[in-house]
């Protein structure tokens, strides 16, 4: 729109400076072409921007990744299981932490998800297991060792596992740990999961949904498959679960 002064009066002239297009984010230069689900690419790029670490944190993440990831890991033969527990679950009693907001899926439900992927793809070799809840992580590792002994279990070496989704009052939960240590642990876990093809998550957790979204856009595997053991009904959950926006009336699917 341009406003032009003519003899003391303003005349409004309409001037088209845009065009309708199905490629709403073509100006970003992100890949994918006409078949690209642009919303997820924009969302992942935004998350990557906000989650970018400073040089010191980046150095620590790199060190922890080198300690945690086997040199021969094949992302196409790897399952990622980011378990969100602690203050996300009803019954959480850690002082100073949240009291929980949902009934968290039992660990054997996560295990069944892993088993389904192993049945689907017998070439699976690895399972990456991470959680801020040490007790849940340890228990799940024992379940995998017992039920799926052929899988190599990959853990986040040096993970703080503070027992809450919050980094505040950390000194009350973990000795000699800082908020920076929580950030390093969380981002290391996310980067580890970028080396997986199959995921068992709950989309009721924003964090595990974030991991699935980031893996779809920035991951190392050829494809990403997600088994959602605790389904949320919103756009972000749909992007994590399927990689695309739900059809009208199908947001919860």
Secondary structure, 3 states (H helix, E strand, C coil): CEEEEECCEEEEECCCCCCCCCCCCHHHCCCCHHHCCHHHHHHHHHHHHHCCCCHHHHHHHHHHHHHHCCCCCCHHHEEEEEECCHHHECCCCCCCCCCCCECCCCHHHHHHHHHHHHHHCCCCCEEEEEECCHHHHHHHHHHHHHHCCCCEEEECCCCCCCCCCCCCCHHHCCCCCCHHHHHHHHHHHHHHHCCCCEEEECCCCHHHHHHHHHHHHHCCCCCCEEEECCCCCCHHHHHHHHCCCCCCCCCCC
